[in-house]
Amino acid sequence: MTQKHRIVVTDFIQDDLEPERKILGDVAELTALCARSEDDLNGQVDDADAIMLYHDITMSAKTIQRLRRCKLIVRCGVGFDNVDCEEARQYGIPVANVPDYGCEEVADSSLGMMLSLTRGIGYLNSLLRAGQQTWEPGHVAPLYRLRNWVLGIVGLGRIGTAVAMRAKSFGMDVVFFDPYKPDGFDKALGIRRAESLEKLLRAASMLSLHCPLTEETRYLINHSTLSLLPMGSYLVNTARGAIVDQTALVAAIESGRLAGAGIDVLEREPPAEDDPILRAWRDPNHPAFHRVLINPHSAFYSEESLLDIRIKGAIACRLALSGQQVRNVIN
């Protein structure tokens, strides 16, 4: 009898792995570790034939160096900044992601945050609940219609494109900055390309981030770049937390440079209690209290998208274990 392979789901998924077992049950034993930190992987993944990694933990060189027979690490998500892809390559371990799940959900969440901020929806709800306003809209004045607003998108990948298409239906003037996008996408999508990040920021009433986290994009949005935005503009980040300097974000809210921000991702998740944006957001006397929306890295989530990512991750593992070509290998 052929011995089954061993596949480890490191984090985030905490159920009986039924979707994964439907695809892999005849060839592999599956284990869900529910790890909260990389240290929880000690002695648990060394003999794994494949690993399915989500976003709650990091897989660094120290863990990768202990993998004795791993044929694939699947980053079950789009971003792969929490796995040392170069170290894995040195050890002959391919790393793949799942880039085509959750596009609709993240795009919808981005637009939802934009609408809540610019229509005063969250702000008015908060004031009414606290008994701090009369039954009229003046407390959030002035508000303006979205038509003809300039939406600046940083990163025109799958999600950035989905956001652009949704924003166009609201009549927004969509401009993007993505130096890695070939010419012609602006014409195909009916949007505009900015020649530089500076030009994009100077024009954007609303800034939406959809780029990956790399050394090039880490703290791309900082004190200096935020100062280029028009006064009273808005920021939505559903990409990666460390793209934005959170101290600079708080300062921009305090100064009025930003009239509001929607944040689905933070540099550290869950954030420390002394995180500057968290402190400001919880302080009833700080403008961030009413003008910042924070979600727990949930923009990707729907029942459909979660099932998608689990199935596609499992299929990648099956292909790797059977010696077939795996799609979306990133290293």
C-alpha positions as CSV (number, residue, x, y, z in Angstrom):
1,M,0.0,0.0,0.0
2,T,1.4,3.4,-1.0
3,Q,2.0,5.7,1.9
4,K,0.0,8.9,1.7
5,H,1.6,12.3,1.4
6,R,1.3,14.8,4.3
7,I,-0.1,18.3,3.7
8,V,-0.2,20.9,6.4
9,V,-2.6,23.9,6.5
10,T,-0.6,26.2,8.8
11,D,-3.0,28.9,9.9
12,F,-6.4,30.7,9.6
13,I,-8.5,27.6,8.7
14,Q,-9.8,25.9,11.8
15,D,-12.4,23.4,10.6
16,D,-12.3,19.7,9.4
17,L,-10.8,20.6,6.0
18,E,-13.7,19.0,4.1
19,P,-13.1,21.1,0.9
20,E,-9.4,20.1,0.9
21,R,-10.2,16.5,1.6
22,K,-12.5,16.2,-1.4
23,I,-9.5,17.0,-3.6
24,L,-6.6,15.5,-1.7
25,G,-8.1,12.9,0.6
26,D,-7.1,9.9,-1.6
27,V,-3.5,11.0,-1.8
28,A,-2.7,12.9,1.4
29,E,-3.3,13.2,5.1
30,L,-4.2,16.7,6.0
31,T,-3.5,18.6,9.2
32,A,-4.8,22.0,10.3
33,L,-2.3,23.5,12.7
34,C,-4.2,26.8,13.5
35,A,-0.8,28.4,14.1
36,R,-0.7,31.9,15.7
37,S,3.0,32.5,15.1
38,E,5.8,30.9,13.1
39,D,7.1,29.3,16.3
40,D,4.0,27.2,16.3
41,L,5.4,25.5,13.2
42,N,8.4,24.0,15.1
43,G,8.4,20.3,14.6
44,Q,5.0,20.4,12.8
45,V,6.0,21.0,9.2
46,D,9.5,19.5,8.8
47,D,8.2,16.3,7.0
48,A,5.3,18.0,5.1
49,D,5.1,17.2,1.4
50,A,3.2,20.4,0.8
51,I,2.2,23.4,2.8
52,M,-0.9,25.7,2.5
53,L,-0.1,29.0,4.1
54,Y,-2.6,31.8,4.8
55,H,-1.9,35.3,6.1
56,D,-1.9,35.0,9.9
57,I,1.8,33.9,10.2
58,T,5.1,34.3,8.4
59,M,7.2,31.5,6.9
60,S,10.8,32.7,7.1
61,A,14.2,31.1,6.2
62,K,14.5,29.4,9.6
63,T,11.3,27.3,8.9
64,I,12.0,26.7,5.2
65,Q,15.5,25.4,6.0
66,R,13.9,22.6,8.1
67,L,11.6,21.3,5.3
68,R,13.0,17.9,4.2
69,R,10.6,16.9,1.4
70,C,8.3,19.8,0.6
71,K,7.3,20.0,-3.0
72,L,5.2,23.1,-2.8
73,I,4.3,26.0,-0.5
74,V,1.0,27.5,-1.5
75,R,0.4,31.0,-0.3
76,C,-3.4,30.8,-0.1
77,G,-4.0,34.4,-1.1
78,V,-2.7,37.1,-3.5
79,G,0.1,38.7,-1.6
80,F,3.2,36.6,-0.7
81,D,5.2,39.0,1.4
82,N,4.8,36.6,4.4
83,V,6.9,33.8,2.8
84,D,10.6,34.0,2.0
85,C,10.3,33.1,-1.6
86,E,14.0,33.5,-2.4
87,E,15.0,31.1,0.4
88,A,12.5,28.6,-0.8
89,R,13.9,28.8,-4.3
90,Q,17.4,28.1,-2.9
91,Y,16.0,24.9,-1.4
92,G,14.3,24.0,-4.7
93,I,10.8,24.5,-3.2
94,P,8.3,26.3,-5.5
95,V,6.0,28.9,-4.0
96,A,2.7,29.5,-5.6
97,N,-0.1,32.0,-4.8
98,V,-3.8,32.2,-5.7
99,P,-4.1,35.5,-7.5
100,D,-7.6,35.2,-8.9
101,Y,-9.7,34.7,-5.8
102,G,-11.5,37.5,-4.0
103,C,-11.1,40.1,-6.7
104,E,-14.8,41.0,-6.6
105,E,-14.9,41.0,-2.8
106,V,-11.9,43.3,-2.3
107,A,-13.1,45.6,-5.1
108,D,-16.6,45.7,-3.5
109,S,-15.1,46.4,-0.1
110,S,-13.0,49.2,-1.5
111,L,-16.0,50.9,-3.1
112,G,-18.0,50.3,0.1
113,M,-15.5,52.1,2.1
114,M,-15.3,55.0,-0.4
115,L,-19.1,55.4,-0.3
116,S,-19.3,55.2,3.5
117,L,-16.6,57.9,3.8
118,T,-17.7,60.3,1.1
119,R,-21.4,60.0,1.9
120,G,-20.9,60.3,5.6
121,I,-22.6,57.0,6.2
122,G,-20.4,55.7,9.0
123,Y,-19.9,59.1,10.5
124,L,-23.6,59.9,10.8
125,N,-24.4,56.4,12.1
126,S,-21.7,56.9,14.8
127,L,-23.0,60.3,15.8
128,L,-26.6,59.2,16.0
129,R,-25.8,56.1,18.0
130,A,-24.0,58.3,20.5
131,G,-26.8,60.8,20.7
132,Q,-24.5,63.5,19.5
133,Q,-26.6,65.1,16.7
134,T,-30.1,66.1,15.8
135,W,-32.0,64.4,12.9
136,E,-30.3,66.2,10.1
137,P,-27.2,65.9,7.9
138,G,-25.4,69.2,8.8
139,H,-22.8,67.5,11.0
140,V,-21.1,66.0,8.0
141,A,-21.3,69.0,5.7
142,P,-20.0,69.6,3.2
143,L,-20.5,66.4,1.2
144,Y,-20.2,66.3,-2.6
145,R,-21.4,63.9,-5.3
146,L,-18.9,61.4,-6.5
147,R,-19.4,62.1,-10.2
148,N,-16.3,63.6,-11.8
149,W,-14.2,63.0,-8.7
150,V,-10.6,61.8,-9.5
151,L,-10.0,58.3,-8.2
152,G,-6.3,57.6,-8.1
153,I,-5.5,53.9,-8.2
154,V,-2.0,52.7,-7.3
155,G,-1.5,49.2,-8.8
156,L,-3.7,48.2,-11.8
157,G,-3.7,44.4,-11.3
158,R,-6.8,42.3,-11.1
159,I,-8.3,44.0,-8.1
160,G,-7.2,47.5,-9.1
161,T,-8.9,46.9,-12.5
162,A,-12.1,45.7,-10.8
163,V,-12.2,48.8,-8.7
164,A,-11.6,51.0,-11.7
165,M,-14.6,49.4,-13.5
166,R,-16.9,49.9,-10.5
167,A,-15.8,53.5,-10.0
168,K,-16.5,54.3,-13.6
169,S,-20.1,53.3,-13.1
170,F,-20.3,56.1,-10.4
171,G,-19.0,58.5,-13.0
172,M,-15.6,58.9,-11.4
173,D,-12.6,60.0,-13.4
174,V,-10.3,57.0,-12.9
175,V,-6.5,57.6,-13.1
176,F,-3.9,54.9,-12.3
177,F,-0.2,54.7,-11.6
178,D,1.5,51.3,-12.3
179,P,4.9,51.5,-13.9
180,Y,4.8,47.7,-14.6
181,K,1.6,47.8,-16.6
182,P,2.2,47.8,-20.4
183,D,0.9,50.6,-22.5
184,G,-2.7,50.4,-23.8
185,F,-4.6,49.3,-20.6
186,D,-5.7,52.9,-20.1
187,K,-7.3,52.9,-23.6
188,A,-8.8,49.4,-23.3
189,L,-10.4,50.2,-19.9
190,G,-11.4,53.8,-20.7
191,I,-9.3,55.3,-17.9
192,R,-6.2,57.5,-17.6
193,R,-2.6,56.7,-16.8
194,A,-0.5,59.0,-14.6
195,E,3.1,59.4,-15.7
196,S,4.3,59.4,-12.1
197,L,3.0,58.8,-8.6
198,E,3.5,62.5,-7.8
199,K,1.1,63.5,-10.6
200,L,-1.4,60.9,-9.5
201,L,-1.4,62.1,-5.9
202,R,-1.7,65.8,-6.8
203,A,-4.9,65.0,-8.8
204,A,-6.6,62.4,-6.6
205,S,-9.6,63.3,-4.4
206,M,-9.7,59.6,-3.5
207,L,-6.7,57.3,-3.4
208,S,-7.1,53.5,-3.5
209,L,-4.2,51.2,-3.0
210,H,-3.9,47.9,-4.8
211,C,-0.2,47.2,-5.2
212,P,1.8,44.4,-3.6
213,L,4.0,45.0,-0.7
214,T,7.7,45.0,-1.9
215,E,10.7,46.9,-0.8
216,E,9.7,49.4,-3.5
217,T,6.2,50.0,-2.1
218,R,6.9,49.7,1.6
219,Y,5.8,53.1,3.2
220,L,5.1,54.4,-0.3
221,I,2.4,56.5,1.3
222,N,4.2,58.5,3.9
223,H,4.4,62.1,5.3
224,S,5.9,63.4,2.0
225,T,3.6,61.6,-0.4
226,L,0.5,62.3,1.6
227,S,1.3,66.0,1.6
228,L,0.8,65.9,-2.2
229,L,-2.8,65.0,-2.0
230,P,-5.4,67.8,-2.2
231,M,-6.7,69.0,1.2
232,G,-9.8,67.0,2.2
233,S,-9.0,63.9,0.1
234,Y,-9.6,60.3,1.1
235,L,-7.5,57.1,1.3
236,V,-8.6,53.5,1.1
237,N,-6.1,50.7,1.7
238,T,-7.2,47.1,1.0
239,A,-3.7,46.0,-0.2
240,R,-1.1,45.7,2.6
241,G,-0.7,47.6,5.8
242,A,3.0,48.5,5.4
243,I,2.4,50.3,2.2
244,V,1.2,53.2,4.4
245,D,3.1,54.8,7.2
246,Q,0.5,54.7,9.9
247,T,2.0,57.6,11.9
248,A,1.8,59.7,8.8
249,L,-1.8,58.6,8.2
250,V,-2.8,59.8,11.7
251,A,-1.0,63.2,11.1
252,A,-2.8,63.6,7.8
253,I,-6.2,63.0,9.5
254,E,-5.3,65.5,12.2
255,S,-4.3,68.2,9.7
256,G,-7.3,67.7,7.5
257,R,-5.1,66.7,4.5
258,L,-7.2,63.5,4.7
259,A,-10.9,64.0,5.4
260,G,-11.2,60.2,6.0
261,A,-9.6,56.8,5.5
262,G,-10.8,53.3,5.1
263,I,-8.3,50.7,6.3
264,D,-8.7,47.0,5.9
265,V,-5.0,46.1,6.5
266,L,-2.5,47.1,9.1
267,E,1.3,46.6,9.2
268,R,0.9,44.3,12.2
269,E,-2.2,42.1,12.4
270,P,-3.8,42.0,14.9
271,P,-2.4,45.4,15.9
272,A,-0.7,46.2,19.1
273,E,-2.7,48.2,21.6
274,D,-0.3,51.2,21.2
275,D,-0.6,51.2,17.4
276,P,-0.9,55.0,16.5
277,I,-3.9,54.6,14.2
278,L,-5.7,52.3,16.7
279,R,-5.2,54.8,19.5
280,A,-6.5,57.7,17.4
281,W,-9.5,55.6,16.0
282,R,-10.6,54.8,19.6
283,D,-10.2,58.3,21.0
284,P,-13.6,60.1,20.9
285,N,-11.7,63.4,20.9
286,H,-9.6,62.6,17.8
287,P,-10.9,63.3,14.3
288,A,-10.1,59.7,13.4
289,F,-12.8,58.5,15.7
290,H,-15.5,59.4,13.2
291,R,-13.4,59.7,10.0
292,V,-11.5,56.4,9.9
293,L,-12.9,53.0,9.2
294,I,-10.9,49.9,10.3
295,N,-11.7,46.4,9.3
296,P,-9.8,43.2,10.3
297,H,-8.2,42.2,7.0
298,S,-11.7,41.0,5.9
299,A,-12.1,42.6,2.4
300,F,-11.3,39.3,0.7
301,Y,-14.0,37.4,2.5
302,S,-17.2,35.9,1.2
303,E,-18.4,32.3,1.5
304,E,-17.7,31.9,-2.2
305,S,-14.2,33.5,-2.2
306,L,-13.1,31.4,0.9
307,L,-14.2,28.2,-0.8
308,D,-12.4,29.3,-4.0
309,I,-9.1,29.9,-2.3
310,R,-9.3,26.6,-0.4
311,I,-10.1,24.6,-3.6
312,K,-7.5,26.3,-5.7
313,G,-4.8,25.9,-3.1
314,A,-5.7,22.2,-2.8
315,I,-5.6,21.7,-6.5
316,A,-2.1,23.3,-6.7
317,C,-1.0,20.8,-4.0
318,R,-2.4,17.8,-5.9
319,L,-0.6,18.9,-9.1
320,A,2.7,19.3,-7.3
321,L,2.4,15.9,-5.6
322,S,1.7,14.2,-8.9
323,G,4.6,15.9,-10.7
324,Q,2.4,18.1,-12.9
325,Q,3.0,21.8,-13.6
326,V,1.6,24.1,-11.0
327,R,0.1,27.4,-12.0
328,N,1.1,30.8,-10.5
329,V,4.5,29.8,-9.3
330,I,6.1,33.1,-8.1
331,N,9.7,32.1,-7.3
